[in-house]
Amino acid sequence: MKNWFALAVVLTAFVPGALAQEQQSFKTIIGKGYEIKSVTFAKGESTDNREILLVTLQKEKSVAVCYFAAANWINLSAGTLDDARRCEVR
């Protein structure tokens, strides 16, 4: 998992406008018409052995990645879905 994340970070450095990112809540992103493209479960060294979910969304050429504790995603916790610190949009 660490290698995949490191590769993703390196590749975004070569994408024009990669630094143009902002944080938005999951509800805001869905409201703007983004579609969920994947949900990935992760647990291990890279997550301090916590169970998390990475949710990847896309709208045209824009991509958003959100992360949630597995329990919050399963329960669709309103406080978590409204938290702008959970998602990065590029």
N, CA, C and O atoms as a Tinker XYZ file with bonds, in Angstrom:
   360  protein
     1  N      0.819000   -1.188000    0.000000    73     2
     2  CA     0.000000    0.000000    0.000000    64     1     3
     3  C      0.866000    1.256000    0.000000    63     2     4     5
     4  O      0.540000    2.239000   -0.666000    81     3
     5  N      1.983000    1.222000    0.756000    73     3     6
     6  CA     2.860000    2.397000    0.791000    64     5     7
     7  C      3.419000    2.693000   -0.598000    63     6     8     9
     8  O      3.496000    3.853000   -1.004000    81     7
     9  N      3.811000    1.643000   -1.328000    73     7    10
    10  CA     4.367000    1.849000   -2.664000    64     9    11
    11  C      3.339000    2.463000   -3.596000    63    10    12    13
    12  O      3.667000    3.341000   -4.394000    81    11
    13  N      2.080000    2.002000   -3.500000    73    11    14
    14  CA     1.028000    2.542000   -4.358000    64    13    15
    15  C      0.818000    4.016000   -4.060000    63    14    16    17
    16  O      0.697000    4.823000   -4.982000    81    15
    17  N      0.773000    4.380000   -2.779000    73    15    18
    18  CA     0.571000    5.764000   -2.403000    64    17    19
    19  C      1.734000    6.637000   -2.865000    63    18    20    21
    20  O      1.519000    7.735000   -3.378000    81    19
    21  N      2.954000    6.160000   -2.689000    73    19    22
    22  CA     4.134000    6.913000   -3.112000    64    21    23
    23  C      4.113000    7.135000   -4.621000    63    22    24    25
    24  O      4.445000    8.221000   -5.095000    81    23
    25  N      3.724000    6.111000   -5.374000    73    23    26
    26  CA     3.637000    6.241000   -6.824000    64    25    27
    27  C      2.590000    7.279000   -7.208000    63    26    28    29
    28  O      2.821000    8.087000   -8.107000    81    27
    29  N      1.445000    7.265000   -6.538000    73    27    30
    30  CA     0.385000    8.230000   -6.832000    64    29    31
    31  C      0.856000    9.655000   -6.569000    63    30    32    33
    32  O      0.550000   10.564000   -7.341000    81    31
    33  N      1.599000    9.852000   -5.484000    73    31    34
    34  CA     2.113000   11.186000   -5.152000    64    33    35
    35  C      3.098000   11.657000   -6.213000    63    34    36    37
    36  O      3.048000   12.812000   -6.637000    81    35
    37  N      3.986000   10.781000   -6.642000    73    35    38
    38  CA     4.979000   11.140000   -7.657000    64    37    39
    39  C      4.290000   11.476000   -8.987000    63    38    40    41
    40  O      4.646000   12.457000   -9.639000    81    39
    41  N      3.323000   10.678000   -9.380000    73    39    42
    42  CA     2.645000   10.912000  -10.654000    64    41    43
    43  C      1.868000   12.221000  -10.664000    63    42    44    45
    44  O      1.809000   12.891000  -11.695000    81    43
    45  N      1.276000   12.597000   -9.543000    73    43    46
    46  CA     0.522000   13.850000   -9.510000    64    45    47
    47  C      1.441000   15.058000   -9.638000    63    46    48    49
    48  O      0.988000   16.136000  -10.022000    81    47
    49  N      2.715000   14.897000   -9.325000    73    47    50
    50  CA     3.654000   16.005000   -9.472000    64    49    51
    51  C      3.840000   16.389000  -10.933000    63    50    52    53
    52  O      4.227000   17.519000  -11.232000    81    51
    53  N      3.568000   15.463000  -11.843000    73    51    54
    54  CA     3.761000   15.727000  -13.257000    64    53    55
    55  C      2.487000   16.156000  -13.969000    63    54    56    57
    56  O      2.521000   16.473000  -15.159000    81    55
    57  N      1.378000   16.171000  -13.267000    73    55    58
    58  CA     0.113000   16.572000  -13.867000    64    57    59
    59  C     -0.025000   18.086000  -13.753000    63    58    60    61
    60  O      0.105000   18.627000  -12.655000    81    59
    61  N     -0.289000   18.789000  -14.869000    73    59    62
    62  CA    -0.453000   20.241000  -14.785000    64    61    63
    63  C     -1.569000   20.599000  -13.809000    63    62    64    65
    64  O     -2.644000   20.001000  -13.831000    81    63
    65  N     -1.303000   21.567000  -12.966000    73    63    66
    66  CA    -2.302000   22.008000  -12.006000    64    65    67
    67  C     -2.472000   21.066000  -10.825000    63    66    68    69
    68  O     -3.460000   21.156000  -10.097000    81    67
    69  N     -1.529000   20.176000  -10.631000    73    67    70
    70  CA    -1.651000   19.199000   -9.547000    64    69    71
    71  C     -1.714000   19.887000   -8.189000    63    70    72    73
    72  O     -2.302000   19.352000   -7.249000    81    71
    73  N     -1.114000   21.061000   -8.081000    73    71    74
    74  CA    -1.148000   21.769000   -6.816000    64    73    75
    75  C     -2.472000   22.480000   -6.600000    63    74    76    77
    76  O     -2.762000   22.918000   -5.487000    81    75
    77  N     -3.279000   22.602000   -7.644000    73    75    78
    78  CA    -4.580000   23.240000   -7.531000    64    77    79
    79  C     -5.574000   22.231000   -6.977000    63    78    80    81
    80  O     -6.303000   21.581000   -7.725000    81    79
    81  N     -5.592000   22.114000   -5.678000    73    79    82
    82  CA    -6.507000   21.179000   -5.033000    64    81    83
    83  C     -7.223000   21.904000   -3.916000    63    82    84    85
    84  O     -6.761000   22.930000   -3.419000    81    83
    85  N     -8.342000   21.360000   -3.538000    73    83    86
    86  CA    -9.082000   21.954000   -2.437000    64    85    87
    87  C     -9.788000   20.860000   -1.662000    63    86    88    89
    88  O    -10.013000   19.765000   -2.176000    81    87
    89  N    -10.129000   21.158000   -0.446000    73    87    90
    90  CA   -10.848000   20.209000    0.387000    64    89    91
    91  C    -12.330000   20.561000    0.364000    63    90    92    93
    92  O    -12.712000   21.725000    0.485000    81    91
    93  N    -13.155000   19.532000    0.207000    73    91    94
    94  CA   -14.604000   19.701000    0.201000    64    93    95
    95  C    -15.223000   18.500000    0.897000    63    94    96    97
    96  O    -14.594000   17.447000    1.002000    81    95
    97  N    -16.435000   18.651000    1.367000    73    95    98
    98  CA   -17.117000   17.532000    2.019000    64    97    99
    99  C    -17.631000   16.555000    0.963000    63    98   100   101
   100  O    -17.835000   16.918000   -0.196000    81    99
   101  N    -17.834000   15.325000    1.386000    73    99   102
   102  CA   -18.365000   14.296000    0.499000    64   101   103
   103  C    -19.735000   14.710000   -0.030000    63   102   104   105
   104  O    -20.026000   14.529000   -1.212000    81   103
   105  N    -20.575000   15.264000    0.841000    73   103   106
   106  CA   -21.909000   15.697000    0.413000    64   105   107
   107  C    -21.829000   16.784000   -0.658000    63   106   108   109
   108  O    -22.613000   16.778000   -1.607000    81   107
   109  N    -20.899000   17.703000   -0.512000    73   107   110
   110  CA   -20.724000   18.765000   -1.511000    64   109   111
   111  C    -20.289000   18.178000   -2.844000    63   110   112   113
   112  O    -20.801000   18.564000   -3.895000    81   111
   113  N    -19.354000   17.253000   -2.802000    73   111   114
   114  CA   -18.833000   16.642000   -4.028000    64   113   115
   115  C    -19.936000   15.879000   -4.761000    63   114   116   117
   116  O    -20.082000   16.013000   -5.976000    81   115
   117  N    -20.702000   15.089000   -4.036000    73   115   118
   118  CA   -21.810000   14.346000   -4.646000    64   117   119
   119  C    -22.837000   15.332000   -5.215000    63   118   120   121
   120  O    -23.377000   15.111000   -6.299000    81   119
   121  N    -23.100000   16.405000   -4.491000    73   119   122
   122  CA   -24.047000   17.424000   -4.948000    64   121   123
   123  C    -23.618000   18.116000   -6.230000    63   122   124   125
   124  O    -24.454000   18.635000   -6.969000    81   123
   125  N    -22.317000   18.126000   -6.496000    73   123   126
   126  CA   -21.799000   18.745000   -7.720000    64   125   127
   127  C    -21.819000   17.787000   -8.903000    63   126   128   129
   128  O    -21.416000   18.159000  -10.005000    81   127
   129  N    -22.282000   16.561000   -8.691000    73   127   130
   130  CA   -22.413000   15.612000   -9.789000    64   129   131
   131  C    -21.264000   14.638000   -9.971000    63   130   132   133
   132  O    -21.185000   13.971000  -11.003000    81   131
   133  N    -20.381000   14.540000   -9.005000    73   131   134
   134  CA   -19.295000   13.558000   -9.087000    64   133   135
   135  C    -19.888000   12.158000   -8.935000    63   134   136   137
   136  O    -20.881000   11.969000   -8.234000    81   135
   137  N    -19.277000   11.190000   -9.591000    73   135   138
   138  CA   -19.702000    9.803000   -9.500000    64   137   139
   139  C    -18.632000    8.990000   -8.776000    63   138   140   141
   140  O    -17.436000    9.196000   -8.983000    81   139
   141  N    -19.077000    8.065000   -7.926000    73   139   142
   142  CA   -18.139000    7.176000   -7.241000    64   141   143
   143  C    -17.587000    6.189000   -8.263000    63   142   144   145
   144  O    -18.347000    5.501000   -8.944000    81   143
   145  N    -16.274000    6.124000   -8.366000    73   143   146
   146  CA   -15.608000    5.208000   -9.299000    64   145   147
   147  C    -15.046000    3.989000   -8.596000    63   146   148   149
   148  O    -14.992000    2.910000   -9.186000    81   147
   149  N    -14.625000    4.136000   -7.344000    73   147   150
   150  CA   -14.125000    2.975000   -6.604000    64   149   151
   151  C    -14.164000    3.245000   -5.111000    63   150   152   153
   152  O    -14.119000    4.390000   -4.659000    81   151
   153  N    -14.248000    2.153000   -4.357000    73   151   154
   154  CA   -14.147000    2.186000   -2.905000    64   153   155
   155  C    -13.126000    1.124000   -2.538000    63   154   156   157
   156  O    -13.299000   -0.052000   -2.861000    81   155
   157  N    -12.056000    1.541000   -1.859000    73   155   158
   158  CA   -10.961000    0.638000   -1.540000    64   157   159
   159  C    -10.802000    0.532000   -0.031000    63   158   160   161
   160  O    -10.690000    1.543000    0.661000    81   159
   161  N    -10.793000   -0.691000    0.473000    73   159   162
   162  CA   -10.575000   -0.953000    1.894000    64   161   163
   163  C     -9.072000   -1.053000    2.142000    63   162   164   165
   164  O     -8.346000   -1.687000    1.378000    81   163
   165  N     -8.619000   -0.417000    3.220000    73   163   166
   166  CA    -7.198000   -0.490000    3.567000    64   165   167
   167  C     -7.051000   -0.681000    5.070000    63   166   168   169
   168  O     -7.759000   -0.065000    5.867000    81   167
   169  N     -6.120000   -1.543000    5.433000    73   167   170
   170  CA    -5.769000   -1.743000    6.842000    64   169   171
   171  C     -4.351000   -2.281000    6.865000    63   170   172   173
   172  O     -4.006000   -3.182000    6.100000    81   171
   173  N     -3.542000   -1.735000    7.732000    73   171   174
   174  CA    -2.174000   -2.219000    7.828000    64   173   175
   175  C     -1.234000   -1.140000    8.291000    63   174   176   177
   176  O     -1.635000   -0.178000    8.945000    81   175
   177  N      0.024000   -1.313000    7.944000    73   175   178
   178  CA     1.064000   -0.399000    8.375000    64   177   179
   179  C      0.796000    1.044000    7.952000    63   178   180   181
   180  O      0.982000    1.970000    8.742000    81   179
   181  N      0.362000    1.232000    6.718000    73   179   182
   182  CA     0.172000    2.586000    6.190000    64   181   183
   183  C     -0.999000    3.324000    6.827000    63   182   184   185
   184  O     -1.096000    4.545000    6.711000    81   183
   185  N     -1.895000    2.591000    7.501000    73   183   186
   186  CA    -3.043000    3.221000    8.156000    64   185   187
   187  C     -2.978000    3.086000    9.672000    63   186   188   189
   188  O     -3.992000    3.230000   10.355000    81   187
   189  N     -1.797000    2.813000   10.194000    73   187   190
   190  CA    -1.620000    2.572000   11.634000    64   189   191
   191  C     -2.550000    1.467000   12.113000    63   190   192   193
   192  O     -3.057000    1.500000   13.234000    81   191
   193  N     -2.762000    0.495000   11.246000    73   191   194
   194  CA    -3.588000   -0.682000   11.512000    64   193   195
   195  C     -5.067000   -0.351000   11.749000    63   194   196   197
   196  O     -5.798000   -1.133000   12.357000    81   195
   197  N     -5.495000    0.820000   11.260000    73   195   198
   198  CA    -6.916000    1.188000   11.330000    64   197   199
   199  C     -7.607000    0.730000   10.057000    63   198   200   201
   200  O     -6.969000    0.618000    9.010000    81   199
   201  N     -8.891000    0.467000   10.136000    73   199   202
   202  CA    -9.678000    0.094000    8.964000    64   201   203
   203  C    -10.238000    1.370000    8.335000    63   202   204   205
   204  O    -11.055000    2.064000    8.940000    81   203
   205  N     -9.790000    1.672000    7.117000    73   203   206
   206  CA   -10.273000    2.873000    6.434000    64   205   207
   207  C    -10.761000    2.519000    5.039000    63   206   208   209
   208  O    -10.449000    1.456000    4.502000    81   207
   209  N    -11.523000    3.422000    4.474000    73   207   210
   210  CA   -11.982000    3.281000    3.100000    64   209   211
   211  C    -11.566000    4.522000    2.331000    63   210   212   213
   212  O    -11.754000    5.646000    2.796000    81   211
   213  N    -10.999000    4.309000    1.155000    73   211   214
   214  CA   -10.685000    5.392000    0.232000    64   213   215
   215  C    -11.749000    5.370000   -0.847000    63   214   216   217
   216  O    -11.948000    4.351000   -1.507000    81   215
   217  N    -12.430000    6.484000   -1.029000    73   215   218
   218  CA   -13.493000    6.586000   -2.022000    64   217   219
   219  C    -13.003000    7.524000   -3.119000    63   218   220   221
   220  O    -12.681000    8.683000   -2.857000    81   219
   221  N    -12.948000    7.018000   -4.345000    73   219   222
   222  CA   -12.497000    7.813000   -5.487000    64   221   223
   223  C    -13.714000    8.204000   -6.310000    63   222   224   225
   224  O    -14.542000    7.365000   -6.662000    81   223
   225  N    -13.806000    9.508000   -6.613000    73   223   226
   226  CA   -14.923000   10.031000   -7.386000    64   225   227
   227  C    -14.393000   10.789000   -8.593000    63   226   228   229
   228  O    -13.250000   11.245000   -8.590000    81   227
   229  N    -15.216000   10.923000   -9.619000    73   227   230
   230  CA   -14.787000   11.639000  -10.820000    64   229   231
   231  C    -15.952000   12.389000  -11.436000    63   230   232   233
   232  O    -17.093000   11.926000  -11.419000    81   231
   233  N    -15.638000   13.568000  -11.986000    73   231   234
   234  CA   -16.574000   14.351000  -12.784000    64   233   235
   235  C    -15.748000   14.970000  -13.900000    63   234   236   237
   236  O    -14.898000   15.828000  -13.662000    81   235
   237  N    -16.011000   14.524000  -15.115000    73   235   238
   238  CA   -15.232000   14.941000  -16.278000    64   237   239
   239  C    -13.755000   14.696000  -16.001000    63   238   240   241
   240  O    -13.365000   13.548000  -15.784000    81   239
   241  N    -12.910000   15.744000  -16.000000    73   239   242
   242  CA   -11.476000   15.555000  -15.787000    64   241   243
   243  C    -11.052000   15.811000  -14.343000    63   242   244   245
   244  O     -9.864000   15.754000  -14.025000    81   243
   245  N    -12.005000   16.089000  -13.482000    73   243   246
   246  CA   -11.718000   16.351000  -12.079000    64   245   247
   247  C    -11.864000   15.064000  -11.267000    63   246   248   249
   248  O    -12.761000   14.260000  -11.518000    81   247
   249  N    -10.972000   14.879000  -10.292000    73   247   250
   250  CA   -10.978000   13.686000   -9.454000    64   249   251
   251  C    -11.001000   14.116000   -7.989000    63   250   252   253
   252  O    -10.370000   15.100000   -7.603000    81   251
   253  N    -11.736000   13.362000   -7.191000    73   251   254
   254  CA   -11.766000   13.587000   -5.748000    64   253   255
   255  C    -11.454000   12.270000   -5.048000    63   254   256   257
   256  O    -11.876000   11.203000   -5.492000    81   255
   257  N    -10.715000   12.358000   -3.957000    73   255   258
   258  CA   -10.417000   11.182000   -3.144000    64   257   259
   259  C    -10.795000   11.524000   -1.709000    63   258   260   261
   260  O    -10.347000   12.525000   -1.149000    81   259
   261  N    -11.634000   10.665000   -1.130000    73   259   262
   262  CA   -12.092000   10.856000    0.244000    64   261   263
   263  C    -11.654000    9.661000    1.076000    63   262   264   265
   264  O    -11.553000    8.547000    0.561000    81   263
   265  N    -11.399000    9.882000    2.338000    73   263   266
   266  CA   -11.068000    8.764000    3.218000    64   265   267
   267  C    -11.955000    8.820000    4.455000    63   266   268   269
   268  O    -12.250000    9.889000    4.990000    81   267
   269  N    -12.366000    7.645000    4.887000    73   267   270
   270  CA   -13.267000    7.519000    6.029000    64   269   271
   271  C    -12.862000    6.324000    6.869000    63   270   272   273
   272  O    -12.320000    5.347000    6.352000    81   271
   273  N    -13.127000    6.402000    8.167000    73   271   274
   274  CA   -13.039000    5.203000    8.999000    64   273   275
   275  C    -14.121000    4.260000    8.484000    63   274   276   277
   276  O    -15.217000    4.701000    8.139000    81   275
   277  N    -13.822000    2.985000    8.431000    73   275   278
   278  CA   -14.764000    2.011000    7.871000    64   277   279
   279  C    -16.127000    2.108000    8.556000    63   278   280   281
   280  O    -17.152000    2.070000    7.876000    81   279
   281  N    -16.164000    2.229000    9.860000    73   279   282
   282  CA   -17.439000    2.293000   10.583000    64   281   283
   283  C    -18.254000    3.522000   10.181000    63   282   284   285
   284  O    -19.478000    3.448000   10.072000    81   283
   285  N    -17.580000    4.648000    9.960000    73   283   286
   286  CA   -18.295000    5.865000    9.555000    64   285   287
   287  C    -18.895000    5.726000    8.164000    63   286   288   289
   288  O    -20.004000    6.199000    7.917000    81   287
   289  N    -18.178000    5.085000    7.260000    73   287   290
   290  CA   -18.697000    4.883000    5.910000    64   289   291
   291  C    -19.879000    3.911000    5.933000    63   290   292   293
   292  O    -20.893000    4.146000    5.276000    81   291
   293  N    -19.747000    2.833000    6.683000    73   291   294
   294  CA   -20.811000    1.831000    6.764000    64   293   295
   295  C    -22.082000    2.448000    7.349000    63   294   296   297
   296  O    -23.184000    2.153000    6.886000    81   295
   297  N    -21.933000    3.297000    8.358000    73   295   298
   298  CA   -23.081000    3.929000    9.013000    64   297   299
   299  C    -23.518000    5.223000    8.335000    63   298   300   301
   300  O    -24.521000    5.819000    8.727000    81   299
   301  N    -22.775000    5.660000    7.319000    73   299   302
   302  CA   -23.037000    6.934000    6.640000    64   301   303
   303  C    -23.212000    8.059000    7.660000    63   302   304   305
   304  O    -24.184000    8.812000    7.622000    81   303
   305  N    -22.269000    8.147000    8.546000    73   303   306
   306  CA   -22.279000    9.137000    9.612000    64   305   307
   307  C    -22.345000   10.554000    9.042000    63   306   308   309
   308  O    -21.444000   10.979000    8.318000    81   307
   309  N    -23.410000   11.278000    9.371000    73   307   310
   310  CA   -23.640000   12.615000    8.810000    64   309   311
   311  C    -22.487000   13.568000    9.113000    63   310   312   313
   312  O    -22.083000   14.337000    8.240000    81   311
   313  N    -21.953000   13.532000   10.331000    73   311   314
   314  CA   -20.848000   14.424000   10.673000    64   313   315
   315  C    -19.631000   14.188000    9.810000    63   314   316   317
   316  O    -18.932000   15.134000    9.444000    81   315
   317  N    -19.370000   12.937000    9.482000    73   315   318
   318  CA   -18.219000   12.598000    8.642000    64   317   319
   319  C    -18.468000   13.005000    7.197000    63   318   320   321
   320  O    -17.562000   13.517000    6.538000    81   319
   321  N    -19.663000   12.790000    6.698000    73   319   322
   322  CA   -19.973000   13.122000    5.297000    64   321   323
   323  C    -19.980000   14.621000    5.056000    63   322   324   325
   324  O    -19.802000   15.064000    3.921000    81   323
   325  N    -20.183000   15.415000    6.111000    73   323   326
   326  CA   -20.177000   16.881000    6.000000    64   325   327
   327  C    -18.799000   17.490000    6.272000    63   326   328   329
   328  O    -18.624000   18.699000    6.123000    81   327
   329  N    -17.833000   16.681000    6.663000    73   327   330
   330  CA   -16.504000   17.161000    7.053000    64   329   331
   331  C    -15.642000   17.410000    5.812000    63   330   332   333
   332  O    -15.285000   16.469000    5.104000    81   331
   333  N    -15.312000   18.665000    5.551000    73   331   334
   334  CA   -14.536000   19.031000    4.361000    64   333   335
   335  C    -13.098000   18.526000    4.418000    63   334   336   337
   336  O    -12.423000   18.482000    3.390000    81   335
   337  N    -12.621000   18.147000    5.591000    73   335   338
   338  CA   -11.237000   17.656000    5.702000    64   337   339
   339  C    -11.089000   16.228000    5.193000    63   338   340   341
   340  O     -9.965000   15.733000    5.103000    81   339
   341  N    -12.165000   15.562000    4.863000    73   339   342
   342  CA   -12.128000   14.154000    4.439000    64   341   343
   343  C    -11.857000   13.962000    2.958000    63   342   344   345
   344  O    -11.507000   12.856000    2.547000    81   343
   345  N    -12.004000   14.999000    2.141000    73   343   346
   346  CA   -11.889000   14.837000    0.689000    64   345   347
   347  C    -10.955000   15.876000    0.072000    63   346   348   349
   348  O    -10.961000   17.044000    0.458000    81   347
   349  N    -10.163000   15.432000   -0.883000    73   347   350
   350  CA    -9.300000   16.301000   -1.682000    64   349   351
   351  C     -9.817000   16.278000   -3.115000    63   350   352   353
   352  O    -10.084000   15.208000   -3.662000    81   351
   353  N     -9.958000   17.430000   -3.714000    73   351   354
   354  CA   -10.472000   17.548000   -5.089000    64   353   355
   355  C     -9.409000   18.186000   -5.966000    63   354   356   357
   356  O     -8.800000   19.196000   -5.615000    81   355
   357  N     -9.207000   17.554000   -7.130000    73   355   358
   358  CA    -8.242000   18.085000   -8.123000    64   357   359
   359  C     -8.913000   18.186000   -9.456000    63   358   360
   360  O     -8.290000   18.606000  -10.431000    81   359
